Amino acid sequence: MDTSVLVSEFVDARVGPRGSLENLSQDEIGKLLDTGQGGLYPLFRKCALAVLNSGAGTDNAKEIFDRYKDFDVAILRQAWGVKLEMHNAPAAAFVDGQMIRGIKEHLFAVLRDVVFISNEIIASGRFDLNDSASITNAVFHVLRNSRVLDYKARPNLVVCWGGHSIGSDEYKYTKKVGYEMGLRGLDVCTGCGPGAMKGPMKGATIGHAKQRIEGGRYIGVTEPGIIAAEPPNPIVNQLVILPDIEKRLEAFVRLAHGIVVFPGGAGTAEEILYLIGMLLDPANQDQPFPIVFTGPKESAAYFDHIKMFIEATLGAEASKRFTVIIDDPAEVARYMVRHMAVVREFRRHNSDSYNFNWLLSVKPDFQHPFEVTHESMRAIELDRKQPTHELAANLRRLFSGIVTGNVKESGIKAIEKHGPYEIAGDPQIMKLLDDLLAAFVAQRRMKLPGTTYKPVYRLVA
């Protein structure tokens, strides 16, 4: 039985698990309650608070953590398992004294993944996280432990990317696309947050309901650095947390049977550059991987900017890896269904898993974590003479840094202390970057609607 006591906008509560993690060892509990260096408490507390704060009207992680600075969570062992005891938790996570069921599931998914990553991925010694194949194996084990790979049927999973701060018309369009996909029996995986991550899931639930499809999958894939700015939306029914942004991106592309990209900002540009750079690898030349860029007719200029930037930096060959479909949700869904058959035949012919794309080549440049600092951002090499995959990887890192400065607690604090990140490189690339970023700012794609954006970067000669 869960119990809670309401104090203003804060709640003191005890909650039991729901299917994700019933039992913990003494060693695991010790690590989770260890507040020192190497302990898991700071990470678990941060992720738990983010989940409990789902639906907040801010994407500023520092603001969230400051507001709930007195939030505390402890683990209580009982004869039949464990409970979480929380003090000063967000009241919005409760209804009539009971924690919302979906939020409870997400909370214990956080507990499950934090414990598993610490014990099995990092501390066990089984995975060499400097080795490419071992990194892929680690991603697989995190996904398997979360039971995301349990699905036993034909390929039907569409990963949807797009901005968390899109406008009303674009959000409604993402719901229409999700609805058309749901009518055709497709499931949805997103970054689990608001905006273009919530819309397709919301639409798909209606499409599935109309077709009487039970057990639809709405998978949310996140990582500790971004979860506070993009907490899981309430439709997510399978949540998994990867150790960092690079493993999160690899999880997306290995889970996906196709990808739909909606309008977004710096985070969406990062995902696009990761995806296109990876597919330009000659080893992936024959890999069927349907990709659609789509939005309402008002978003056509956004995709014109993106396509022009990709072609000007990575070459015309890069734009052959995706299709642009404007203002036609049904055709987006039909395109995905048609190409799912090709994906299935390719996987079957090559004896590859339907649920995890082992044959996809992901080079180390796209796997190793990029630590965002003022020094590392200034040191990013942007040169037109670089091999295409290296330039794509560096452009991806650049946009990852901008995302960090925009919404991650560590980046926000660093910007407050040292000022904007400086970005330098080839003059032509810098001009293209300036135009693209200026368009993102003008279209209000960097922050949630109603908030003011102050650039966290400065382009220098």
Secondary structure, DSSP 8 states (H G I E B T S, - for coil): --EEEEETTEEEEEE---SS-----HHHHHHHH--STT-SHHHHHHHHHHHHTTT-S---HHHHHHHTTT-EEEEEEETTEEEEEEEEEEGGGEETTEE-HHHHHHHHHHHHHHHHIIIIIISSS---TTSHHHHHHHHHHHHHHTTGGG--SS--EEEEE--TT--HHHHHHHHHHHHHHHHTT-EEEE-SSSGGGTHHHHHHHHHHHHTT--S--EEEEE-TTTTTTS---TT-SEEEE-SSHHHHHHHHHHH-SEEEE---SHHHHHHHHHHHHHHTSGGGTT----EEEEE-GGGHHHHHHHHHHHHHHH-GGGGGG-EEEES-HHHHHHHHHHHHHHHHHHHHHTT--SSS-TTS---GGGTS-----HHHHHH----TTS-HHHHHHHHHHHHHHHHHHHH-HHHHHHHHHH-SEEE---HHHHHHHHHHHHHHHHTT-SS-TTS----SEEE--
